[in-house]
Amino acid sequence: MALAQSKVTAQGQISVPMEVRRRLGIHPGSILEWVEDGDRVVVRRAGRFNSDDIHRALFGDRTPKRRTLDELKEGIRKHVAKVHAGH
């Protein structure tokens, strides 16, 4: 079921319905982005990403190797040591 509808003007402009603005926290000056997702287009407030967006950006469609907490801590320790080695 659709949340709301907008009509496109002759200049290609649309109004964002109040309910959508409220739910997305859109105010004057907010930037919206249009994302193609298969056979549909999703409009969302720019700068708002969910964990699926971040996962796809980092790993694409592959599943990352599972690591233990000790492995994660060791990786962080090595990264911090590498970054600060030149200081």
Stockholm file with secondary structure:
# STOCKHOLM 1.0

chainA/1-87         MALAQSKVTAQGQISVPMEVRRRLGIHPGSILEWVEDGDRVVVRRAGRFNSDDIHRALFGDRTPKRRTLDELKEGIRKHVAKVHAGH
#=GR chainA/1-87 SS CCSCCCCCCTTSCCCCCHHHHHHHTCCTTCCEEEEEETTEEEEEETTCCCHHHHHHHHHTTSCCCCCCHHHHHHHHHHHHHHHHTTC
#=GC SS_cons        CCSCCCCCCTTSCCCCCHHHHHHHTCCTTCCEEEEEETTEEEEEETTCCCHHHHHHHHHTTSCCCCCCHHHHHHHHHHHHHHHHTTC
//
